[in-house]
Amino acid sequence: MSVRQSLLAILDQAPCYGYQLRTEFERRTGGTWALNVGQIYNTLERLERDGLVTRVAADEQGHVYWRIADAGRAQVRAWLSTAVDRGQTARDELAMKLALAATLPGVDVAAVIQTQRSATRERLRELQLAQQADPDPDTPEAIAWSLVVDSMIFAAEAEMRWLDHSEQRLAMHPDHALALDLSTERPRRGRPARTAVA
């Protein structure tokens, strides 16, 4: 998720100060993504450097407000009208971990999968309980929060299906049939050997 674009989208509503942006972000995402104020101010300074926001004079309490610039508004419109490219997101740590575990000699891949399955099942249970606990599900904040929680539930369900699929696929191979020894081919690049000083 782009914190940069999210802050711009909130500023497109009205000028805000840092803590206010944090509160608005949490209100609109159900607090599922924790932002610290330092991250917000660092992002605001980069947005200012890039000509997307400007600082406004401080109010009587000393809050420095930030106002979106026309270029920032254009970025918000472009962001909201463009699909999220899932291929460009961060690497999936779980997929990398399982791929490595499957190819490392002596690793019990079934145990790795079972550990993750238990954690994912517990996370799914917590999310479903949280989803059912909202006493007033029709407020704008509750609807926004439920969209985020629904996405997290669907992702956890998909992860459970992927773990089942991975377990079935790996079961077709005898134990350690996928184990890879270190390659004997040496990379061409790397840190040069240290030479002794005479």
C-alpha positions in Angstrom: 0.0 0.0 0.0 1.2 3.4 -0.8 1.3 5.6 2.3 2.3 8.5 0.1 -0.8 8.2 -2.1 -3.0 7.6 0.9 -1.9 10.8 2.6 -2.3 12.7 -0.6 -5.9 11.4 -0.9 -6.7 12.5 2.6 -5.1 15.9 2.0 -7.3 16.2 -1.1 -10.2 16.6 1.3 -8.7 19.5 3.3 -5.4 20.7 4.8 -4.3 18.6 7.8 -1.5 18.3 10.3 0.5 15.2 10.9 -1.4 13.6 13.9 -4.6 14.5 12.1 -3.5 12.6 9.0 -2.6 9.6 11.2 -6.0 9.7 12.8 -7.8 10.0 9.5 -5.8 7.2 7.9 -6.6 4.9 10.9 -10.3 5.9 10.8 -10.5 5.1 7.1 -8.6 1.8 7.3 -9.8 0.5 10.6 -6.4 0.9 12.2 -5.2 -2.3 10.5 -2.0 -0.6 9.3 -0.2 1.3 12.0 1.5 4.5 10.9 3.9 6.3 13.2 4.0 10.1 13.1 7.6 10.1 12.1 6.8 8.2 9.0 4.0 10.6 8.2 6.2 13.7 8.6 9.0 12.1 6.5 6.5 11.3 3.8 5.1 14.9 4.0 8.6 16.3 3.6 9.2 14.2 0.5 5.8 15.2 -0.9 6.8 18.8 -0.3 10.2 18.3 -2.0 8.4 16.8 -5.0 6.0 19.7 -5.3 2.9 17.7 -4.3 2.1 19.5 -1.0 2.9 22.8 0.6 3.2 23.8 4.3 0.7 26.2 5.7 1.3 28.4 8.7 0.9 26.8 12.1 -2.4 27.4 14.0 -2.6 28.8 17.5 -1.8 25.3 19.0 1.3 25.1 16.9 0.0 22.5 14.4 1.7 22.8 11.0 -0.9 22.1 8.3 -0.1 20.7 4.9 -2.1 21.5 1.8 -2.2 19.5 -1.4 -0.9 21.1 -4.6 -2.4 20.7 -8.1 0.3 18.2 -8.9 -0.7 16.2 -5.8 -4.4 16.3 -6.9 -3.4 14.9 -10.3 -1.5 12.1 -8.6 -4.5 11.2 -6.4 -6.7 11.0 -9.5 -4.2 8.9 -11.3 -3.8 6.5 -8.3 -7.5 6.1 -7.8 -8.1 5.4 -11.5 -5.3 2.9 -11.9 -5.4 -0.8 -10.9 -3.0 -2.0 -8.2 -0.2 -4.0 -9.9 0.1 -7.0 -7.6 3.2 -8.2 -9.4 5.1 -5.2 -8.2 4.3 -5.6 -4.5 6.8 -6.9 -1.9 8.0 -10.4 -2.2 5.9 -13.0 -0.5 8.0 -14.1 2.5 5.9 -17.2 3.1 6.3 -18.4 -0.5 10.0 -17.8 -0.4 10.3 -19.6 3.0 8.5 -22.6 1.7 10.4 -22.8 -1.5 13.7 -22.7 0.4 12.5 -25.2 3.0 11.5 -27.6 0.2 15.0 -27.5 -1.3 17.1 -27.5 1.9 18.4 -31.0 3.0 17.0 -32.2 6.3 14.1 -29.7 6.6 10.7 -31.1 7.6 8.6 -29.2 5.0 5.4 -30.8 6.3 6.2 -29.3 9.8 6.9 -25.9 8.2 3.5 -26.0 6.4 1.7 -27.2 9.6 3.2 -24.4 11.7 2.0 -21.8 9.2 -1.4 -23.5 8.8 -2.0 -23.3 12.5 -1.0 -19.6 12.6 -3.1 -18.7 9.6 -6.1 -20.6 11.0 -5.8 -18.7 14.3 -5.4 -15.4 12.4 -8.5 -16.2 10.4 -10.5 -17.0 13.5 -9.5 -13.7 15.1 -10.5 -11.8 12.0 -13.8 -13.5 11.8 -14.5 -12.8 15.5 -13.5 -9.1 15.0 -15.8 -8.9 12.0 -18.8 -10.2 14.0 -18.1 -7.9 17.0 -19.0 -4.6 15.4 -22.1 -3.3 17.2 -22.9 -0.6 14.5 -21.9 -2.0 11.1 -23.5 0.7 9.1 -21.3 3.7 10.0 -18.9 4.9 7.4 -15.9 4.0 9.6 -17.3 0.5 10.2 -17.9 -0.1 6.5 -14.4 1.1 5.6 -13.0 -1.1 8.4 -15.0 -4.1 7.2 -13.7 -3.7 3.6 -10.1 -4.0 5.0 -11.0 -6.9 7.3 -12.9 -8.7 4.5 -9.7 -8.5 2.3 -7.6 -9.9 5.1 -10.1 -12.8 5.7 -10.1 -13.6 1.9 -6.3 -13.5 1.9 -6.1 -15.8 4.9 -8.5 -18.2 3.3 -6.5 -18.1 0.1 -3.3 -18.8 2.1 -5.0 -21.9 3.7 -5.9 -23.1 0.2 -2.4 -22.5 -1.1 -0.9 -24.3 1.9 -3.1 -27.3 1.2 -2.1 -27.2 -2.4 1.6 -27.0 -1.5 1.3 -29.9 0.9 -0.4 -32.1 -1.7 2.2 -31.1 -4.4 5.2 -31.8 -2.1 3.6 -35.1 -1.0 4.1 -36.4 -4.5 7.9 -36.3 -4.0 9.8 -38.7 -1.7 11.4 -37.1 1.3 14.3 -34.8 0.3 13.8 -35.5 -3.4 13.9 -31.8 -3.9 16.9 -31.1 -1.8 19.5 -29.1 -3.6 23.2 -29.2 -2.7 25.1 -25.9 -3.0 26.2 -25.4 -6.6 29.8 -26.0 -7.4 29.7 -23.3 -10.0 31.2 -20.1 -8.6 29.6 -16.8 -9.3 31.6 -14.5 -11.5 31.1 -11.5 -9.3 31.6 -11.1 -5.6 33.9 -9.6 -3.0 37.5 -10.1 -4.0 39.8 -12.1 -1.7 41.8 -10.0 0.7 45.5 -10.0 0.1 48.0 -10.0 2.9 49.8 -6.7 3.5 53.5 -7.2 3.5 
